[in-house]
Amino acid sequence: MREHWSKLGFILASIGSAIGLGNIWRFPYIVGENGGGAFLIAYFTAIIIFGFPLMIMEFAIGEKFKGSVVTSLKKIHPKIKYIGYFAVFVCLGILSYYLVITGWTLAYSVFSIFTQIDFTVFTNTLYPIAMFFITLLIITFIVRTGIKKGIERVCDVLLPTLFILVILLVVKALTLPNAIEGIRFYLTPNISSLSNPSMWLMAIAQALFSLSLGTGILITYGSYLKKTNIPKSSIIVIISDTLIAVLAGFIIFPIVFSFGINPATGPQLAFITLPKIFSFMAFGNFFQTIFFLLLFIGALTSAISMMEVGTTTLIDEFRLNRKKATLIVLGIIFIAGLPSALSYSGFSFTVFGKTFLDMMDHLFGDILLPVCALVITTGIMWFIKPKELLNEINKNSKIKIPGFIVPVLKYFIPALLLIIVLMELV
Ligand code: TRP
């Protein structure tokens, strides 16, 4: 018998997958690099015309075919099962380095209680590897315990906690001197950048990453559904994810501006810049702990969903039990993640002048993720009967999604993804 989520558990687990490093760490610095408020307009547009259709498609495929990404695609057409395997590959590839960063956030949240942390000193110890391994063990344990008793129960506790931590930090940030400067930068749209196509593509790529679309995660989660209102659940997931991303901006920008730092400092913002700032703040240690705990919770619930993609595939395709399946995924991720875990250490693992972790993020996060979303969407939409898909989406929903969604998914969205892939390559 296949396990089933409860209604709320499904929504919380999906929100948990969506909210992660992408919201709290990536979103604010991308807004910073793209001139503030105009990017918000592009992002809101992207989640509506791009994120929502993809999300209801993935959930519906999962619910209808009740199988892992490989199994579901195989049931649509035997030929596209290879796309399913590719999706598992990309998903686990992302997990391998995502989990290294998750380990950093765990270390930072523990160390922040006691001391000042310096990124270079930290990465030259053995802690990054130890923490990578510990987080890997934590998610393995949760996934192995199962959908309802494991993932659902953990998300039931962690997601409300995450919301509370966000509110705490927003209040702290907004009461800092000069907070208003940060808000002004954040919310004032630089209208001229709206005519810049690369900003729009960036917004779409960010929506793809932040909503965990395109690698079969939502197909996997959907496969454990019994009966749910797919459009409504998707809207709740999208709104929650976007709310946290927007609130993260209300944390980062007031902090950054109140200490006179350039908001476009890029990826090192969270691990290098912010700890320096926290050390000047009243109760800095406390708020720094809260901040990294928030990152850790967000990242952990996302990592769980990535691991579930590999696990469900082994269960459905190879008839393994959950215990064996998680053990195999653990082994794969440990080996695949080790070079990333070592890459900022004394070993300084570099490839083409980039650290291994940055190379993985570029290869998997920037290139293979949109490629995977492109082939998965095209593959599914090519072979599925539009009526079948629409029926599944609308089965339990009062408000019916119109047939217009089919050409959007079949032509418009793949075209956008293709442009993103080409842009990344040149
Ligand atoms: N959505 C998560 C975040 O914002 C990251 C994530 C989870 C993800 N699963 C994914 C990104 C699958 C791409 C593909 O951090």
Residues whose N, C-alpha, C, O or C-beta is under 5 A from the ligand:
A	BS01	LIG	S17 A18 I19 G20 L21 G22 N23 L208 F209 S210 L211 S212 L213 T215 S302
